[in-house]
Amino acid sequence: MFHHYNFRMNSENQATSHAHLHHLHTEILRLIHHVREQGAVRLDRCTGIDKTKPLNKSIVNLTQYLALREKDLRPLQEKLAEAGLSSLGRAEPHVYANLKNVLNILSQVLEISVNIKTSLCYPAFKEGFDILSSNTHKVLGDSQHKRTTRVMVTLSVEATEDSKIIRDLIREGMDIARINCAHDDILIWQKMIENIRKAIADEKSPCRILMDLAGHKIRTGRLLNDPQSLNIKLKKNTARFKIVPDEQGKSAFVNQSKNEFIFPVPKAVYSNLREGDRLSMKDARGRQRYITVSIIPENEQVTGCCDKTIHLISGLAVTWQQYTHTGFNDRHTFRFVNFNLTTDAIRLQAGDRLFLHKQQTPGFFVKNPTGDKLTTAVHISCSVPGVIDALDLGARVWINDGKISAYVNEKTAEYVVLHITKTGAKGAKLKSDMGINFPGTKLDLPALTAKDKTDLDFICQNADMIGFSFIETADDMHELIAELQHRNASSKPIILKIETARAVQNLPDILLNSLLTHPIGVMIARGDLAVELGNVRMAEMQEEILWLCEAAHVPVIWATQVLESVAKYGIRSRPEFTDAAMSVRAECVMLNKGPYILDAVRSLNAVLKCMQQHQHKKISRLRALHW
């Protein structure tokens, strides 16, 4: 912002311009009064703040920013830009000072004397950047890689083997190592931390440790390898069946790794099978398929093979066709029953039903032939049974980051029935331990689980900061802070993981109630947020969270699927690199684990170093271009 502004008007537009500037002066003056008054109202609503003492500048600035953004400032922005004045679009870290500077410039041009006073201690122009920088250092530490934006990496279990992988990550640009306590156990975490500490000593380079509490990650229960739960895909010319009497089906042995499968038939059919007979059926996808019978002479073992891909399910109608010199004659029809072990995955299609149970018993599914169509009814448990009670008819449900969408169609005391409304074109797999989201449903779960409290004993002794999963209210924050106090860990920074629509709604209140008492950062968990809010709203919300946190002088971690194709597959995706470039506006960027994680860290390091020359937060730095 300029402290002096010379505005010269020619005679042709002098009167019009003078009136225009007077109007701008009046608008800015009104806006300052609004920000001051409504900011004070918001401060009065904050509990736990001693109003008799000088207030924290970050709290004052955040309340003033919230008051500022109550209004639609787009018309004013355009007028300020047209007049050649600095706009309000970069006011986040120093709201009141920014407004006063604009007013002072207009007052000097118009030769108007204005004295704006406030009893609140607000950050001076550019002071907000210094406060944010200081808070970032306290929470995230410094980067030793000539970057203003840190790089965080989620460690895989391979980090327990030796410290080399961690040394390599630090060399390539990792500033923070993340351990997700939703996976593995204390023994694994301890080994990871030992290797991190060793790598830090070897490299003589700092690396902080973030440990995430697991929280109430609501997941699907275990699926049973059940006779009803069959969906075997047999690849062309590779599968062979061991045909057995049905009473031997459960005890028969085959090597599925070599594409051998059990095909039980009624005892009377088995006794009469001959070389060249076949078993005829329409498979689970309605395709006509034949299994041709062979007899092994050495042991008279009855086998069968199919020369095309075939999908089988329990309950499928099978017809034994006897071979004669004139062709095949139908002899007997029976129902197929599966005795093969199956993988713990089910493919759901739109229109299927999913029974979500409180009772923690292994899930299963049944495919029922109905006319020419097969319908699927899946039964599976929910890892947090109390969720079932909170669901209403019509409530939306998302599974596996939104790959399966559904709504509650029926409800009983013990389960709800979900109607599957959307999957991919080829359906979507349902597996054990998949995440479930309930956007729009208030679950009222405890902030910390029993596991979280147990894990905190270890985390407080070993981590530099704590990730608070699924925080939704200021009361949740108070509960965690109390637990840290019990463990003499009050100074441990807390990373607020914003993962739900309710957390987004309550974020201002959470920040205002946390800034005075604890060092904090915010992680934008874009995966869960996209499921909760929808992709379009999430794209907008990630920007709003960046702005809100800048106003509160709170560092932000940009997370979820950053350079995911590089980390997982070693493939460079142009849209992902664009996303990585946008992430430079955050104080830290998180990468998830993958076999090519070193390449991902190297790539992100290069992108951030490049982009920081062009961008700082919302400010374009206007580095010289070289065309």
C-alpha positions in Angstrom: 0.0 0.0 0.0 1.3 3.5 -0.9 1.4 6.1 1.9 1.1 8.9 -0.6 -1.1 9.0 -3.6 -1.1 11.8 -6.3 -4.4 11.7 -8.2 -4.4 14.1 -11.2 -7.5 14.9 -13.0 -7.9 16.7 -16.4 -10.5 19.4 -16.7 -12.8 17.2 -18.8 -13.5 14.6 -16.1 -12.4 16.5 -13.0 -15.9 17.0 -11.5 -17.0 13.5 -12.3 -13.8 12.0 -10.9 -14.0 14.2 -7.8 -17.6 13.0 -7.1 -16.6 9.4 -7.7 -13.7 9.6 -5.2 -16.0 11.3 -2.6 -18.4 8.3 -3.1 -15.6 5.9 -2.6 -14.4 7.7 0.5 -17.9 7.5 2.0 -18.2 3.7 1.1 -14.8 3.0 2.7 -15.7 5.0 5.8 -18.9 3.1 6.2 -17.1 -0.2 5.7 -14.6 0.7 8.4 -17.4 1.4 10.9 -19.1 -1.8 9.9 -15.9 -3.9 10.4 -15.2 -2.2 13.7 -18.7 -2.6 15.1 -19.5 -6.1 13.8 -16.0 -7.3 14.6 -16.7 -6.2 18.2 -20.0 -8.1 18.2 -18.2 -11.2 17.2 -15.6 -10.7 19.9 -18.3 -10.3 22.5 -19.8 -13.7 21.5 -16.4 -15.4 22.1 -16.3 -17.2 25.4 -13.1 -17.8 27.3 -11.6 -14.4 26.3 -10.7 -11.9 29.0 -11.9 -8.6 27.4 -10.2 -6.5 30.1 -6.7 -7.4 28.8 -5.2 -6.5 25.4 -6.6 -8.9 22.9 -4.6 -11.2 20.7 -4.1 -9.4 17.3 -4.9 -12.6 15.4 -8.3 -12.9 17.1 -9.1 -9.2 16.5 -8.1 -9.5 12.8 -10.1 -12.7 12.3 -13.3 -11.2 13.7 -12.7 -8.1 11.6 -12.2 -10.2 8.5 -15.4 -12.1 9.2 -17.2 -8.8 9.5 -15.6 -7.6 6.3 -16.7 -10.7 4.3 -20.3 -10.5 5.5 -20.7 -8.0 2.6 -20.5 -8.5 -1.1 -17.5 -6.3 -1.9 -17.4 -7.0 -5.7 -18.8 -3.6 -6.8 -16.5 -1.7 -4.4 -13.5 -3.8 -5.7 -14.2 -2.7 -9.2 -14.5 0.9 -8.3 -11.2 0.9 -6.4 -9.5 -0.8 -9.3 -10.9 1.7 -11.8 -9.6 4.5 -9.6 -6.2 3.0 -9.6 -6.3 2.3 -5.8 -5.2 -0.8 -4.0 -8.1 -3.1 -3.7 -9.2 -5.1 -0.7 -8.5 -8.5 -2.2 -5.3 -9.0 -0.2 -6.5 -7.7 3.1 -6.6 -11.0 5.0 -3.6 -10.6 7.3 -4.2 -7.0 8.2 -7.9 -6.0 7.6 -8.2 -2.8 9.6 -4.8 -1.4 8.6 -5.6 -2.1 4.9 -8.9 -0.3 5.1 -7.4 2.7 6.9 -4.6 3.0 4.3 -7.2 3.1 1.5 -9.2 5.7 3.4 -6.0 7.8 4.1 -5.1 7.9 0.4 -8.6 9.0 -0.5 -8.6 11.6 2.3 -5.3 13.1 1.1 -6.5 13.3 -2.5 -9.8 15.0 -1.5 -8.1 17.0 1.3 -10.4 15.7 3.9 -9.4 15.3 7.5 -10.5 12.0 9.0 -9.4 10.5 12.3 -10.5 6.9 12.8 -9.9 5.5 16.2 -10.4 2.1 17.8 -9.6 0.7 21.2 -8.6 -2.7 19.7 -5.0 -3.6 19.1 -5.0 -4.7 15.4 -2.1 -5.8 13.3 -0.4 -3.1 11.3 0.0 -3.3 7.6 2.4 -6.2 6.8 2.6 -7.1 10.5 0.1 -9.8 9.8 2.6 -11.6 7.5 5.2 -11.5 10.3 2.7 -13.0 12.8 1.8 -15.8 10.3 5.5 -16.5 9.6 6.2 -16.7 13.4 3.2 -19.0 13.9 4.3 -21.2 11.0 7.7 -21.6 12.5 6.3 -22.6 15.9 3.9 -25.2 14.4 5.7 -26.6 11.3 9.3 -25.7 11.9 11.6 -24.3 9.2 12.4 -25.7 5.8 16.0 -26.3 5.0 15.3 -26.5 1.3 15.1 -22.9 0.3 11.4 -22.9 0.2 8.7 -21.0 2.1 6.2 -23.9 1.7 7.1 -27.1 3.6 6.7 -30.6 2.3 5.1 -33.3 4.4 5.2 -37.0 3.5 3.0 -39.8 4.9 5.3 -42.7 5.8 4.6 -46.3 4.8 5.5 -49.3 6.8 8.7 -49.6 4.7 10.1 -46.8 6.8 10.5 -49.3 9.6 13.1 -51.3 7.7 16.0 -48.8 7.8 16.6 -45.1 7.9 17.8 -44.9 4.2 14.4 -44.2 2.8 13.9 -41.4 5.3 17.3 -40.0 4.6 16.5 -40.0 0.9 13.2 -38.2 1.5 14.9 -35.5 3.6 17.5 -35.0 0.9 14.8 -34.6 -1.8 12.8 -32.1 0.2 10.8 -33.6 3.1 10.4 -31.2 6.0 7.8 -33.1 8.0 7.2 -36.9 8.4 3.6 -37.9 9.0 2.5 -41.1 10.8 -1.1 -42.1 10.5 -2.3 -43.8 13.7 -5.3 -45.2 11.9 -2.8 -47.9 10.7 -0.2 -50.2 12.2 0.6 -50.1 16.0 2.9 -48.7 18.6 5.8 -51.1 17.7 5.7 -50.0 14.1 5.4 -46.3 15.0 8.3 -46.6 17.4 10.5 -48.1 14.7 9.5 -45.4 12.2 10.4 -42.7 14.8 13.8 -44.3 15.6 14.6 -44.2 11.9 13.4 -40.6 11.5 15.6 -39.5 14.4 18.6 -41.4 13.0 18.1 -39.9 9.5 17.9 -36.4 11.1 21.2 -37.0 12.8 22.8 -38.4 9.7 21.7 -35.6 7.5 22.1 -32.8 10.1 18.8 -31.5 8.8 15.6 -31.0 10.8 12.4 -33.0 10.2 9.4 -32.7 12.4 7.0 -35.5 13.1 3.2 -35.3 12.9 1.2 -38.2 14.3 -2.5 -38.2 13.3 -5.1 -39.5 15.8 -7.3 -42.1 14.1 -10.5 -40.6 15.2 -14.0 -41.9 14.3 -13.2 -43.1 10.8 -16.4 -44.8 10.0 -15.7 -47.9 7.9 -17.3 -51.0 6.5 -16.9 -54.1 8.5 -15.3 -57.4 7.5 -16.8 -59.4 4.6 -17.2 -63.1 5.0 -15.7 -65.6 2.5 -19.1 -67.1 2.4 -20.7 -69.7 0.0 -23.3 -67.1 -0.9 -20.6 -64.5 -1.6 -19.4 -65.7 -5.0 -18.3 -63.6 -7.9 -15.5 -65.6 -9.5 -14.1 -64.3 -12.8 -12.4 -67.0 -14.8 -10.0 -65.9 -17.5 -10.2 -67.4 -20.9 -8.4 -70.7 -21.4 -6.8 -70.6 -17.9 -9.4 -72.0 -15.5 -10.2 -75.6 -14.7 -12.9 -77.0 -12.5 -12.7 -79.9 -10.1 -16.2 -81.4 -10.3 -17.2 -83.1 -7.1 -20.4 -84.5 -5.4 -22.1 -81.7 -3.5 -21.5 -83.5 -0.1 -17.7 -83.3 -0.8 -17.7 -79.6 -1.8 -16.6 -78.2 1.5 -13.7 -80.6 2.0 -12.4 -80.6 -1.6 -9.0 -79.0 -2.2 -8.0 -76.9 -5.2 -5.2 -74.5 -5.8 -6.9 -71.2 -6.7 -3.6 -69.6 -7.4 -3.4 -71.9 -10.5 -7.0 -71.1 -11.4 -8.5 -74.3 -10.2 -12.0 -74.2 -8.8 -14.5 -76.5 -7.2 -17.8 -77.1 -9.0 -20.2 -79.2 -6.9 -23.0 -81.1 -8.5 -25.7 -83.4 -7.1 -24.5 -86.9 -6.3 -26.8 -88.5 -8.8 -25.5 -86.2 -11.6 -21.8 -86.9 -10.6 -22.3 -90.6 -10.8 -23.5 -90.4 -14.4 -21.2 -87.8 -15.9 -19.3 -89.0 -18.9 -16.5 -87.7 -21.1 -17.8 -85.0 -23.4 -20.9 -84.1 -21.3 -21.3 -80.5 -20.5 -22.8 -78.2 -17.8 -24.9 -75.4 -19.4 -25.9 -72.2 -17.8 -26.5 -68.4 -18.2 -23.8 -66.9 -16.0 -24.2 -63.9 -13.6 -24.0 -61.5 -16.6 -26.6 -63.4 -18.6 -24.2 -64.9 -21.0 -24.6 -68.5 -22.2 -21.6 -70.5 -21.0 -20.7 -74.2 -21.1 -18.3 -76.2 -18.9 -17.1 -79.3 -20.8 -16.6 -82.5 -18.8 -13.4 -84.6 -18.9 -12.4 -87.7 -17.0 -8.8 -88.2 -15.9 -8.1 -91.9 -16.6 -5.5 -92.4 -13.8 -7.8 -91.6 -10.9 -11.2 -91.1 -12.6 -11.2 -87.5 -11.4 -14.0 -85.5 -13.1 -12.9 -82.1 -14.3 -14.3 -79.4 -16.4 -13.1 -76.4 -18.4 -14.6 -73.3 -19.9 -13.1 -71.6 -23.0 -14.7 -68.2 -22.2 -14.8 -65.8 -19.3 -17.5 -66.9 -16.9 -19.1 -65.3 -13.8 -20.7 -67.6 -11.3 -22.9 -67.0 -8.3 -24.6 -69.3 -5.8 -28.2 -70.0 -6.9 -27.4 -70.0 -10.6 -29.4 -72.6 -12.6 -27.2 -75.3 -14.2 -28.3 -78.0 -16.6 -26.4 -81.2 -17.1 -26.4 -82.0 -20.8 -25.4 -85.6 -21.8 -23.4 -86.0 -25.0 -24.8 -88.3 -27.7 -23.9 -88.9 -31.3 -26.8 -86.7 -32.3 -25.9 -83.8 -29.9 -26.6 -82.8 -26.3 -29.7 -83.8 -24.4 -30.9 -82.0 -21.2 -30.9 -84.5 -18.3 -31.2 -82.5 -15.1 -31.2 -78.9 -13.8 -29.9 -78.0 -10.4 -28.7 -74.9 -8.5 -25.0 -74.1 -8.2 -23.6 -73.6 -4.7 -20.2 -72.1 -4.2 -17.7 -73.8 -1.9 -14.7 -71.8 -3.2 -12.9 -69.3 -1.0 -13.6 -65.8 -2.4 -11.9 -62.5 -2.1 -13.4 -60.0 0.4 -14.9 -57.7 -2.3 -18.3 -57.4 -3.8 -19.2 -55.4 -6.9 -22.2 -53.2 -6.5 -24.4 -51.7 -9.2 -26.9 -48.9 -9.1 -30.2 -50.3 -7.9 -28.7 -52.9 -5.5 -29.5 -52.9 -1.8 -27.0 -52.6 1.0 -28.0 -53.6 4.6 -25.8 -51.6 7.0 -25.9 -53.4 10.4 -25.0 -52.4 14.0 -24.0 -56.0 14.9 -20.3 -56.6 14.2 -20.6 -59.8 12.3 -18.9 -60.7 9.0 -20.8 -59.4 6.0 -22.1 -61.4 3.0 -24.2 -61.0 -0.1 -26.8 -62.9 -2.0 -27.5 -62.6 -5.7 -31.1 -63.5 -6.6 -32.1 -64.3 -10.1 -35.3 -62.4 -10.8 -36.6 -63.1 -14.3 -33.8 -62.1 -16.7 -32.1 -59.9 -14.1 -29.9 -60.5 -11.1 -30.4 -58.3 -8.0 -27.8 -58.1 -5.2 -28.5 -57.7 -1.5 -25.4 -57.0 0.5 -25.1 -57.3 4.3 -22.2 -55.6 6.1 -21.5 -54.1 9.5 -20.6 -50.5 10.3 -17.5 -49.9 12.5 -19.4 -47.3 14.6 -22.8 -48.9 15.4 -24.2 -45.7 16.9 -24.3 -44.1 13.5 -27.2 -46.2 12.5 -29.5 -44.5 15.1 -28.6 -41.1 13.8 -29.6 -41.8 10.2 -33.0 -40.7 8.9 -34.9 -42.0 5.9 -33.5 -40.3 2.8 -30.1 -39.6 4.4 -27.3 -39.5 1.9 -24.5 -42.1 2.3 -21.1 -42.2 0.5 -18.7 -45.1 0.5 -15.1 -45.2 -0.5 -14.6 -41.5 -1.1 -17.9 -41.2 -3.0 -17.3 -44.1 -5.5 -20.5 -45.6 -4.2 -23.5 -43.3 -3.4 -26.7 -44.3 -1.8 -29.5 -43.1 0.5 -31.4 -44.6 3.4 -34.5 -46.4 2.0 -35.5 -48.4 5.1 -34.6 -48.3 8.8 -35.0 -50.7 11.7 -33.6 -50.8 15.2 -30.6 -52.9 14.1 -29.9 -51.8 10.6 -30.6 -49.5 7.7 -31.2 -50.5 4.1 -29.3 -48.4 1.6 -30.5 -48.0 -2.0 -27.4 -47.7 -4.3 -27.9 -44.8 -6.6 -24.6 -44.4 -8.3 -21.4 -46.4 -9.1 -19.1 -46.4 -12.0 -20.1 -47.8 -15.4 -18.8 -51.2 -14.4 -20.1 -51.0 -10.9 -17.9 -50.4 -7.8 -16.2 -52.8 -5.5 -17.3 -52.9 -1.8 -14.6 -54.2 0.5 -13.8 -54.4 4.2 -12.5 -51.3 5.9 -13.8 -48.8 3.3 -14.6 -45.3 4.6 -18.3 -44.2 4.9 -19.5 -40.6 4.9 -22.9 -39.3 6.0 -23.0 -35.7 4.5 -25.8 -33.7 6.1 -26.2 -36.0 9.1 -25.2 -34.8 12.6 -23.6 -37.8 14.2 -22.7 -36.3 17.6 -19.8 -38.7 18.2 -17.3 -38.2 21.0 -14.3 -36.1 19.9 -11.8 -38.8 21.0 -12.2 -42.5 20.9 -10.7 -44.9 23.6 -8.0 -45.7 21.1 -7.2 -42.0 20.5 -6.7 -41.5 24.3 -4.5 -44.6 24.5 -2.4 -43.5 21.5 -2.0 -40.0 23.0 0.2 -41.4 25.7 2.7 -42.5 23.0 2.1 -39.5 20.7 2.8 -36.9 23.4 6.2 -38.6 24.2 7.3 -38.9 20.6 5.6 -36.5 18.1 6.3 -32.8 17.5 2.7 -32.1 16.6 -0.7 -33.9 16.8 -3.2 -34.3 14.0 -6.8 -34.0 15.2 -9.0 -36.1 12.9 -12.7 -35.3 12.4 -12.7 -32.3 14.7 -16.1 -30.5 14.3 -16.6 -28.1 17.2 -14.7 -25.8 19.6 -15.7 -28.2 22.4 -13.9 -31.0 20.6 -10.8 -28.8 20.7 -11.2 -28.1 24.4 -11.4 -31.9 25.0 -8.1 -32.6 23.3 -6.3 -29.7 25.0 -7.5 -31.1 28.3 -6.1 -34.5 27.5 -2.7 -32.9 26.5 -2.7 -31.0 29.8 -3.1 -34.3 31.7 0.0 -35.6 29.9 2.1 -32.4 30.4 2.0 -31.7 26.7 0.2 -28.4 26.5 2.7 -26.9 24.2 2.3 -29.6 21.5 0.9 -27.9 18.3 -2.4 -29.3 17.1 -3.2 -29.7 13.4 -7.0 -29.3 12.9 -8.0 -31.7 10.1 -11.0 -30.2 8.4 -12.8 -33.2 7.0 -16.6 -32.6 7.4 -19.2 -30.1 6.4 -19.8 -29.4 10.1 -16.2 -28.7 10.7 -16.2 -26.2 7.8 -19.3 -24.5 9.3 -17.7 -24.2 12.7 -14.2 -23.4 11.6 -14.3 -19.6 12.6 -15.6 -20.6 16.1 -12.9 -23.3 16.4 -10.2 -20.9 15.5 -11.4 -18.1 17.8 -11.5 -20.5 20.7 -8.1 -22.0 20.0 -5.8 -19.1 19.1 -5.4 -17.9 22.7 -4.7 -21.2 24.3 -2.7 -23.3 21.8 -0.4 -23.3 18.7 -2.5 -24.6 15.8 -2.4 -25.4 12.1 -5.2 -26.4 9.7 -5.1 -29.3 7.3 -7.5 -29.1 4.3 -8.4 -32.8 4.0 -9.8 -32.4 0.5 -10.7 -36.1 0.0 -13.3 -36.3 2.8 -14.4 -32.7 2.1 -15.1 -33.5 -1.5 -17.3 -36.4 -0.4 -19.1 -34.2 2.2 -19.5 -31.0 0.1 -19.3 -32.2 -3.5 -16.4 -31.4 -5.8 -17.5 -28.0 -6.9 -18.1 -26.7 -3.4 -14.9 -28.3 -2.2 -12.9 -26.4 -4.9 -14.4 -23.2 -3.6 -14.1 -24.1 0.1 -10.3 -24.8 -0.1 -9.9 -21.2 -1.2 -12.1 -19.9 1.6 -10.2 -21.9 4.2 -6.9 -20.5 3.0 -8.3 -17.0 3.3 -9.8 -17.5 6.7 -6.6 -19.1 8.1 -4.5 -16.2 6.7 -6.8 -13.8 8.5 -6.2 -15.8 11.7 -2.5 -16.0 11.0 -2.7 -19.8 11.1 -0.6 -22.0 8.9 -2.4 -24.3 6.4 -1.5 -27.8 5.1 -2.8 -28.5 1.6 -3.5 -32.3 1.6 -5.0 -35.2 -0.4 -4.0 -36.6 -3.8 -1.2 -34.1 -4.5 0.9 -35.6 -7.3 -0.8 -38.9 -6.5 -0.2 -40.4 -10.0 3.5 -39.7 -9.5 3.7 -41.2 -6.0 1.6 -44.3 -6.8 2.5 -45.1 -10.4 5.4 -42.9 -11.4 3.2 -41.3 -14.1 3.2 -37.5 -14.5 -0.3 -36.0 -14.7 -0.5 -32.4 -16.0 -3.6 -31.5 -14.0 -1.8 -32.8 -10.8 1.2 -30.5 -11.5 -1.2 -27.6 -11.9 -2.7 -28.5 -8.5 0.7 -28.7 -7.0 1.5 -25.2 -8.3 -1.6 -23.8 -6.7 -0.5 -25.4 -3.4 2.3 -22.9 -3.0 -0.2 -20.6 -1.3 -0.3 -22.9 1.7 2.4 -23.1 4.3 2.8 -26.9 3.8 1.8 -29.5 1.2 1.2 -33.2 2.1 2.1 -36.1 -0.1 0.7 -39.6 0.5 2.8 -42.7 0.4 3.5 -44.7 -2.7 6.3 -46.7 -4.4 7.5 -43.6 -6.3 7.3 -41.2 -3.4 10.9 -40.0 -3.9 10.0 -38.9 -7.4 6.9 -37.2 -6.1 8.9 -35.3 -3.4 11.5 -34.3 -6.0 8.8 -33.0 -8.3 6.9 -31.1 -5.6 10.1 -29.5 -4.4 10.9 -28.2 -7.9 7.3 -26.9 -8.4 7.2 -25.1 -5.1 10.6 -23.5 -5.6 9.5 -22.3 -9.0 6.1 -21.0 -8.0 7.3 -19.1 -4.9 9.0 -16.7 -7.2 5.6 -15.8 -8.7 3.2 -16.1 -5.8 3.0 -15.4 -2.1 -0.4 -16.3 -0.6 -2.9 -14.3 -2.8 -0.3 -11.8 -4.0 1.2 -12.1 -7.4 4.9 -11.1 -7.0 5.4 -10.0 -10.6 8.8 -11.5 -11.2 10.2 -10.5 -14.6 9.0 -12.7 -17.4 11.5 -13.9 -20.0 9.7 -14.4 -23.4 
